[in-house]
Amino acid sequence: MTAAPARFLTALEHQPIPITAEGAGGSLTPAEAESLAQIGELRRGFCELGHRKLKLAQYCGVVSLGGRVLEVLPKTQGGNETAEQCRGVLLRLLKLTDRFPQFQHLPAGQHLRRAPLLEAFISAFFDSVSSVLRGGLLRQYQEHEEDLQIVRGRIVVGRQMGVHANRPDLVACAFDELTADNVWNRVLKKAIRVTRPWIRSVELNRRWVELLGVLDEVNDGHLAPLEVARLNFDRRAERYRTAIDWAGWILALLTPALRAGRNEAPALLFDMNKLFESAVANTLRRQAGRDPGLQVLTQNSTHSLATVAAAGREGPSFALRPDLVLQRGSEVVAIADTKWKLLELDREGRQVPSEADMYQMNAYATAFRCSELALIYPRHDGITAAVDTEFRLPPVNVNGTSATVRVLGVDVDDDRLPLRMGDSSGLVGRLLLRHSS
């Protein structure tokens, strides 16, 4: 008898996953591979379908495969890392981005990284629901009809004269009742309910029972797809926004019937290049806040590489967009690009960026007239013996000032994202080093 595929499938970014008829042993079934390929068409850079294998790319997160879930984890040590380490890195970067406030208190280095990634996201969802409940359930007046022995509200004349014509002891009443059984709470309860088959943690099971108990008066049995898709946040419902965002994703992932025909892939995926950039940017901003006048800008597009020279059509051409621009007043004092890739050493023990990355640095130095630049990478165990590496570019101004490109590495296994590699004499290095102290 062929063993059934595991309910959770774990893979690393850029890893090829074999495709087999049964989908056992860490492989995909042909149907699952085709489903992932369709997601890849909507989200370029997620995967590439090949002959009997599917190669993942730069996205990490979780993807629904119907009866099971694929978790894609970041590769941080060239393939020698454990799944626990990889989950910890992804959760840590999510915390550092501030994009998901509900991740801020998660102990990424503790119990959550030992469970499938989906459980960490379910835990974050439960946290957001608990936050809502601390402020009390949202209640709304809804018209309710009931046959009573005394008048409440108004009499439903048609029903009273028809059904109750021979029942003088009953009065058909219609009245407004303040209830928690509204669409906001139905969405939350439904999302909580559908997570049950995917929870293995005793603690999450306890919280699941607890949350459903608080929502006991809410009836989620008739939740329609359009109710989820058309939710509008008024002033009273604004505090529900984070929890509803999570609930919408949970329902889309685990309850396909409630996707309301939307085109979003049933997945929660993160571009690791953008996630790493955002985490580094926020780390630098926290330190720059101690330096009056220093700003950290992301994806600054104020400069271009060239100007169109055609008569009457002058204008900027070949826009430049550095990941990070450090600016004091109107002066650009440093520029940095983040690179989510594992840097290797040359024979002299130096960290050597790609030619394309260095050409990009040269373009930044020239266009921004900036003499301090940095390339920031995740540090890994394979480069612990690296020597500090910096490169000097041609002069960027008439005074003959040369630009310096420093290669820096930050520790993604540390919640502070501290500098662990490279010369800290430049501004970017000093800020990262200051954060680690």
N, C-alpha and C positions, 0 to 999 in steps of 0.2 A: 504494500500500500504506500502511495506517495504521500509524504508529509505535507500538511497544509502550509502555505506561506505564513511567515510570522506577521503579526498584526502591525508591527512597527518595523520599517526598513530604514537603516541608517547608512548614509554615504557622506563622503567629503566633497567639497567643491572641486571642480576640475577632474573628478574621478569618473572613469568609465564604468557603467553598470551593465552586466551581461543581461541578455534577454533570453529566457527559456520558456518552454511551453507551460511549465507548472509554476514558474515564479518562485521557486524554492531556493534556499541557500544564498540569500542576499541578491537574487536576480529579480528582474521584472518580467511580467507576462507581456505578450505582444500588445494586448489591449491597454495595459498600463503604460507601456512605452509610447503608444500612439497618443494617449491622453497627455502625457508629458510633452510630447512634440507639439501638440496643439497649444499648450501653455507657452512653449518656446516661441511660437509664431506671434503670440500676443505680447510677449515680454522678451524682446531680443536680448541675447546674452545669457539666457537661462540654461539652455541645453542644445545639443545637436544629435540627431538620430542617425546612427550608422548601421553597418551590417552586424546584426546580432548583438549590438551594444548601443547604449545611449550615454553620451559624454556630457557631464554637467559642466557648467562654466562658473560665473562669478557671483551667482545668487545663493544665499543661504536662508533657511527657514523651514517651513513645513508645507507639504502639498498633499491634498487628498487624492488617493488612488481608488476611491470607492470603498472597498472593504478594509482598507488599511491606509496607513499614513507614511509618507516618505519624509524623513527629516534630513536636510542637507546642512552639514556643519562646516565651519571654516577650517581650512588647512593652515595650521600655525607652526608646525615643526617638520614640514617636508614629508608627512605621512607617518612619523614615529609617535604622534600624539595619541592619547586615549580619547574616547568619545566624551568622557567627563571634562577633560581639559578644553575640548573644542566647544562644548555647550557653554562652559564657563566664559570663554572668550566672547562668544556671540552675545550672551546675556550682559556681560560687562560693557561691551560697546553700545548696546541698546540703552543701558543705564546712563552712559556718558553723553549720549546724544541729546538728552532731554526731550526727545521726540515723543516718548511714551512715559508720561509722568508716573504711571502705575508701576514702572520697573524700578523706580528710584530706590525703593527700600528692599528690593529682592537680594538675598544673600547669594549672589551668583556663584560664590566659591563653595557653597555648602550643599544642602540636600537636593536642591532643585536641579543641579547639573548632573546628578546621578540618574534622574528620571528622563524619559523621552522629552524632547523639546516641547511637544504638545502640552504636556502636563505643566510646564513652566508658564506657558501662555494661558492655560486654564486657571492656574493660580493667580496670574495677573488679572484675569477677568473677574475671578471671585473677589479679589481685593477691591476692584473698582465698584462691584455691586455692594460690598460691605460698606464702602465709603458713602454710597447713596443711602443705604439703610440707616446709617447713623444720623442722617438728616430727616429721617421719616419717609415713608412711602408717599409718592405723589398720589393725591386723591382728587377725584373730579365728580361733579354732580352729573348723574345720568338718570334719564327718565326710566321709571320702573313701574310696571303694572302688576297689580296683585288683587285678589279677591279677599276682602277683609270684612270683619263684623262691625267695624266703625269706619266712618269716613276719614280718609287721609288724603290730603292733596285735593284733587278734583275727581268727580265721578265720570267714568267713561259711559256716556249715556247709551250709545249703541249696544255695547255689551250688556249693560244693566237691563235694558228693555228686552234684549233678545235672550241671552243665555240664562240670565237670572230673573226672568219674568215671574217665575213661580218660586223664587228663593228670596223671600223678603229678609232672610237672616244674613245674606251676603251682599256686599256692596263692591262693585267693580271700580277700583281706584287707580289713579295714575298720579305718581308723585316723584319728585326729584330726590335721589338718594346719593349721599356722599360715599363713594366707594373707591377702593384701590384696584378694582378690576377694570383697568383701562389698558390701552395699547402699549404704553411705556412699560408697565409692569408685566404684561403678557410676553413681550419680547424678551425681557430679562429672564423670566421663569422658563420660557421655552428653551432659551440658550443654555441655562443651567441644566435643565433636564437632559438635553441630548449629549452632554459631556459624560454622563455616567458610565457608558461602556468603555470609555477610553481612560478612565482613572484607575491607577493601580496603587497610589499612595493612600495609606490609612488616614493621614491627616486631611487630604483632599476629600476623601469619602465622608469624613466627619463634617467638613464644611459644607459639602453638597447637601447632606441631610439638614443641616442647620439653616441654610439659605432657603431651601424649599419650604421648610417649616414657617419661616417668616412670611413667605409669599403664599401661604396656604389658601387665602381667600381669593386669590387670582386664578382665573380659569384660562389656561393657555391652550385648551384643546382645539380651538377654532381659529388659530392665528393664520391669517392669509398672507401670501407673499407681498401683496401690494401694501399691507399695513406696515411691513418692515421697510419697504422701499420709499414710502411717502411720509415718513415721520418728519415733522417740522418742530424745531426747538423754539418754544416761546420762553419768556423770562422764567417761568416756574420750572420748566423742564430742562433748562440749561445745565443744571448740575448732573443730569443724567447722561450728558453727551459722551463722556469717556466710556461709561459702562455700555451704552447703546452701540458705540463704535465697535467695542469688543464683541458684543452680542451679535451684531450683524456679521462680523467675520466668522464667529463660531458657527452660526447657522448656515452661512454660505459653505463653510468647509465640511460640516458634519451632517447637514440636512439639505441636500441638493434641491428638494422640492420647494424650498423657501428662498431660492435665488431670484425669483420674480423675473426670469428671462434675462437677467443682466449678463454682460459679457465678461465680467471680472473672473479671472482664473480662481478656482477653489484653492487658494494658497495664501500664505502670509510669507512673502519673500523679501529679502533685503539685498540690495546691491552692495557687496562688501566694499567696493571702492568708495561709494558715497557714505557708507556707514563709518568707515575708518576716518574719512575726511571730517565728518561731522563730530566724531568723538575727539579727534585731535584739536579741531577748532574750538570746541567748548572748553577743553583743557587749557588751551592758550588764553582764551578769553578770561577765565577765572584768574589767571595770573596777571594778565594785562590790566585787569581792574585795579591792581595795586600801583600801577604806573600812570599818573595823571596824564590824560591826553592821548594815550596809546589805544588804538582801535585794532580789532582783528576783523577783517572783512573776508567773506567767502565768495568765490566765483566772481571776482571783480572784473567787469568788462569795459572799463573806461578807456583802455588803450588798445591799439591795433598794431600789427607788425608793419604795415605799409599804408601809403596814401595813393589813391588813384590819381594818376597824373594827366589824364585826358582833359583837354581844355573844356571848361564849362561843366565838368562832371567830377570835380575834385571831391574827395571824401575818404574816410577811413576804409581800409580793406584788410582782410585776414585778422579778424578780431582775436584778441588774446584774452584768456580767462583763467588766471592762476587760481589754484584752490584756495590759497590763503594770502592775503595782503595785510601786512602790519603797517599802519599809518599813524603818524603823529601830526595832527593838524592836516595840512594838505600835502605833507611830504611822505612819500613811500619809503619806509626805513628797512623793510625786509619783505621778501617774498618766499613762499614755500609751496611745494606740491607734495601731496601725500600719495603714496604708492602701496596699494595692498598687494604686495608680491614678496616672495622670499628671495632676498638678495644673496648672491654667492660671492665668494672671495676669489681673487686672482692668486697667482703663485706667491706674491709678496704679502699676502694677507690683507689686501685692501678690498674695500667694498666698491664694486664698479657698477654704476648705473648703466642703463642701456644708452646707446647713442641717441635715440629719439628723445629720451628724457633730458640729456645734456643739451641737445639742440634747443629744446623747449626752454631750458633755463637761460640759455644765451639770448633767446628772443625776448624773454622777460627783462633781462638785465638791460638790453638795448632800448626797448620801448618804454620801460618805466624809469630809466636812468637810475637803477637801483644796484648798489654794489654788494648787498648781502642777500644770498639766496640759500635755500636748503631743500633737500629731498628727504622726506621722512618715511621710513619703512617700519614694519613690525619687526622687532628683534626676535631672532630664533636661536636655538642652541647651536646650530651649525656655524654661527659666526661669533661665538663668544671670544675667540682669540683674535678678532679683527683689530687692525690698527686704525686709529682715527684717520679718516680720509676726507680731503678737501681738494677742490680743483679751482684753478685761477683762470678766469676768462679774460679776453682782451679788454682794454680800457673802455669804460662806458661813457666817458665825457672828455671834454677838452683838457681837463686837468690831469688826465692820465690815470685816474683812479680805476683800478682793476676790480672786477666783481669776483667774489669768492662763493663757490658752491660747496656747502658742507653736507656730508651724508650722515644722517642721524637715524637712530633706531630707538623705538619706544617699546616698553615691556607691556604687551597686551595681556599678560597673566597677572598683572597688578592693577587693582582698582584705581590707582592714581595715574596710570598710564605714564610712568616716569621715563626720563631719558636713561637709556642703558648702553648706548653706543654712539660714538661720535664726539667731536670737539664742542664743548659747551661755551666757547668764548664768544660766539655770535649771539644775537638777541634771541632768536628762536630757541637755541640750545639752552640759554640761561633761563628762559621762562619754563621750559620743560624740566630743567634741573631743579629750579626753585620749587616746582610743584612736587618733586620727589622727596624733598627734605622735610 
